[in-house]
């Protein structure tokens, strides 16, 4: 069967409260036959009408180009704002709209796309889908066979912070950081301290199984399952330590990506305590151990304090955001650096360095808009293991 050459997209979005619970709807129609090929309803969470309109447009374009990447497309919407901004008649001025408009322009670059305003009563199919998304508080779709199914994640804004309480005026690009702790080593399995320095072991057999499971999970980003609503991984960064690089290379082989190194995201240094169990440290260094617990400035003998460690972790985070702005990057690291990234995202206190549990090859997903905003999507996800 030949692919349809001429497609029509009808898209609409709405917000009950503006901002408030928002939904978008899009319909893709074969212009030559009049048949509806795809219907997409997406619950956005809390957003404005204009954000919902742009999300609807983007969903319609993605579905249309999944049907035929070379098709000629006519976009019909009852949003005068979106149609005029996309056709070049009006300049995009609102900070929240600039990034959304840029993403749509990237989608249509090199394509044959025309823009048409239509009255609201002529856009009833897309309007009904947008209202269905708001009523159900969930996504739904009938999509072409070769397109990618999306997971049903509610109350999630694909472009901006999801909470209406978050500060507005976000203009920095969204960088999604997918943190993966390395797989198990023989030191992990024997419950011995393993920091920056020391023995620097490779993964154990179980650790390689962990890494393979994590690689399979990361391959689902933007594709299927519970990670389908997030964009695919664009790059992989690992700490310079052997166990993280081995884990990252297993992930890279699965995703077809090279692994870069960032020195600042290595594990904290435990100095003389490396290779010992917690019980041995308590017995051999009782006073130093007691002073170290809960302290920001006290370091293990020949080791690193939280104050020193936190400074380099923030440098690592800043450099990753700068190099991968607007992308989704997998960062393969250790317990303490992952806690440090979570602490930064939450703008939390020192206790963030011991309260989250971070299992081997667990997945933690954070979103950063430069220094303007951040969001924690999940911490220590282990269902793939």
N, C-alpha and C positions, 0 to 999 in steps of 0.2 A: 504494500500500500504506500502510495506517495505521500510525502509530508504536506500538510497544508501550507500554502505559500503566503496567504494573506490572513492575518489575525486581527481581531478586535479585542481590546481590553476595556472592560467597564469596571471601575474601581470606586469605592466609597469608604469613608471612615466616619466614626462618630464617637462622642464622649459625653457621658451623662454627668454633667457638672462642669466640664471644661475649665480646669482639668477634673477628671473623675474616671470611673471605670470606662475603658475605651475598647472599641473593636473595629476591625477592618474587614472588608469583603471585596473580592475580585472575581470576575468572570472572564474566561477566555473563550472567544467564539471564532469558529471558522467563518471568515467573511464571505467565502464563496458558496457555502452551503447553509449558513445560518445556524449550524449545530453548535451547542455549547460543549466545549471540550473539557474545560476544567472550572471548578468552583473552589474558592479558598476563603475560609472564614478564620480569622486570627484574633484571639483575645490578647490585648496588649498589656493590660494592667491599668495603672493610673497614668493618663496622658491627656493631652489636649486634642481638640478636633483636628487641628492641622497636622499634628504628629500622626494621628490615626489615618488621615488621608494619604500621607506619604508612605506609611507602612503598607497600606492597601495597594498603592501604585507599585511599590517595589515587589510585593508578592505576585501581582499580576504579571509584571515584566519577567520575573524569574520563571514563572510557570510557562509563559509564552515562549521564551527562548529555550526552555527545556523541551518543548514540543518541536520547535524548529529554530535553531540558532540563526538561520538566515532569513527568516520570515519578515515580510513587510508588516508593520504593526501600526494600527490606529488606536490611540488611547482616547477614551471618552470618559469624562468626569464632570460632575456638577460643581466641583470646587473651582471657581474662577481663579482663586489664588494659585493653586497648584498648576493649572493649565498655563496661566500667564507666566509663572516663574520658570516652568520647564521649557516653554517655547521661546523664552528670552524676552518677553514683553515687559515683565516686571523684575526688578532686582530683588534678590533674597536678602533681607536685612536682619530678621530676627535670628539671634545666635543659635537657638535650638533648631532652626530650619536649615542653616548653612550646611551642616554636616549631612543631614538627610538629603538635601538637594544634590550635594556632591556625589553621594552614593548612587542616586538614580542616574545622574549624568554619566557616571562610570559604567553603569549597566547598559546604557543606550549608545555609548561611544562606538562609532563605526557601524551602527545599525540604521535601518530606514524606519524612522518612527515619526508619526504625525500626531498632533495634539488637537483635541476638539472639546470645547465646552458644550455640555448638554443640560437641559432643564432637569431639575431633581426628579420630576415624575417619569422621566425617561431612563432613570438609573435605578429602577426598583429592585432588580436582581441583586446588584452589589449592596444596596442599602439593606435588603433583607438578610444577606449574609453577615454584614457588620452587626446588625441587631441580634442575630443568632449567636454570634460570638460573645456579645455582652450578656445575653440572657443565660447562655450555658456556662459562661466564664471558662471557655475552653476553645481550642482550635479544632477545626474539622475541614476536610477537603475531599474532593474527588479530583485526582491528579492524573496526568498522562503517565503511561506505563514506564517511561524512561526518566521520570522526574524523581526527586528524592523525598521520601516521606518525612514529615516533621513530627517531633514528639509533642505530646499534649501538655505543655508547661504553661500554667496560668499565671497571671499577675507578673509578667515578665516583659520589660521593655527592651527591644532588640538593639536600640541605638543609644538610649540615654538612661540615667539612673532610674530604677523602677519605682522608688518611693516618691510620692508627691511631696514629702517633707524634705527631700534633698534640696540643697541650694540650686536655684535656676541659673540660667546664663552659661551653661556648660558649652565650651567651644573646642576644647582639646579633643583629639581623636580618641576613640575607645580602643584600649589595648587589653586584650583578654589574656591573663596569665594562668596557665594550667600547671600547677605544681605537682610533681611526682616525687615521692621519696624513693630512694634507691631500694633495690631488693635486698634480701637477707644475706648476711655473711656468716662465717663461723663465729665471729665475735657477737653478732646480733643474737645468734641462736644460743650462745652460752651466757647471754646477758652481761657482756663486758663492755665497758666504755670504749667508744671508738670515735674519736674526734678528728680534728685536722692535725695530721702528723701521725706518729705512732706506726703501727704495722701496715696500714693501708691495704687491707685485704681485698681480694676479688670476690665476686658473688659466689655463694654456695649453689649447689644443684637446685635447692628450693628457691634461692634468690633468682636464678635464671627463669624458673617457672613463674615467679612473681612478675618479673619484667616482661615476659611474654604476655601474661594476662593484662598488664597495664598497656602494652602496645596495642593489643586487640581493642581495648576500651577506647584508647585515643584515636584509633582508626574510625570509630563510629561518630566522631565529632562532625556535625553537619551532614550526617548520612542517615542514621537510623537509631532507634532506641532512645534512652533517656538523655543522650547528649546531642540529639539531632537538631535541637534548636540553637546550638552554638556553632559558630563557623569552624571550618576545618583548621587543623594545625598548619601554620605557615612556616614555623621554624622551631628548632630545638636548641636549647642552651643547657649546658651541664656545668657543675662544679669541676675543678681539676682533679678530684679524688677518684681513685680507680673504680670503686664500686658504683659511683654515679655515672662515670663515663661508660662503663659496661652496660648499665641499665639503659642509658640514653642511646647507645649504639643499637641495642635490640629494638628500641622504639623507632629509631631512625630507619632501620632496615625494613620495618613494617610500613612506614609512612613514605619511604623514598626520599628522606631528608638527611642532609649532613648535620653533624653535631658541632656547635661552637662551644667555646669554653669561656666562663666568666670566673676569674679568680676570687671575686668578692663574695660569691655565694657558697664557698666551702664551709664545712661544718665548723663550729666553734672549737677552739683549741682547749683541751683539758690538761695539757702539759703532762706533769708527772703522773697524773691519774689515768692516763690512757692505757687501756688493756686490763685494768682492774675492774672488779665488780664493785657495786655501790657499797656492799658490806665490807669489802677489803679497804676501800677508801675511808670509811667511817672508823675502822679499827686503826689504820696506819696514820691518818691525818685528822684526828677527832676535832681539834680546835679549828683548823683551817676549814674543815667540812662544815662545821656549825656556822662559822662566819660567812661562808660562801652561800649557804642556802638563803634564797630570797634577797640576795644583795645585788645591787646595780654596779658596784665598783670593785668588789672583792673578786680576784681571779684565783684559780687553782695554782699551785706552785708551777712556775714556768708556763702558765696557761693564759687565757684571755678572759677579761671581765665582760659582763654583758654590755657595759657602756662602750667598750672598744668594739665589740662584736656588732652591736646595733649600728654603729656609724658606718662600718663597711658594708653591712647588709643593705642599708639605705642607698649607698653608692651603687651597689649591684642592681637594685631595683630601678634606680634612676637611669642607669646605662642601658638596661634591657628595654625600658619604655622608650628611650631615645632612639635606639637602633631598630625597634620593631613597632613604632607608633602606628596605630590603626590595624594591627595584625593580631592573630592568635598564636601565642608562643608557648611551647611546652618547656618548663624549667625543671630540670631533674636535679634534686638537691638532697638535703638532709633534714632531720627533725628541727633543729634550731633555726636554720634559715627560713624554712617554711613558716614556722611560728613568727619569725620576724616580718615576713611579708604580710601575714594575717594581722599582726599588730599594726603595721603601717596602714593597711586597708581599713581597719577598725578605729584608727587613731586611739589605740588602747594604751593602757599603762603597762608596767613591768610584768604584772601577773600573766600577761598574754604569752610570756616565754615559758610558762610551765602548765597552764591550764588546758590548752588543746592537746588531745591525743593525736599523734601522727604515726600511723602504722606503716610498715614497709610496703612500698608500691601503692600506697593510698593516693587518691587524687583530691586535690584542693583547687577550686576554681575561683579566681578573683578578677574583678574588672576595674581598670583604672582609666580615668580621663585626665592624664597628666597629674598635676597636683590639685586639680579643681574638684574632683569627686572620686569616690571608690565604692565598690560593692562586693560583698562576699556572697557567692552563689552556693558554695558547699565547702565543707572542711572534712578531711579524713574519710572520703567515700571509699568503701571497700567491697561493694557488692560484686565487682568484677573478679575478685580473688577467690 
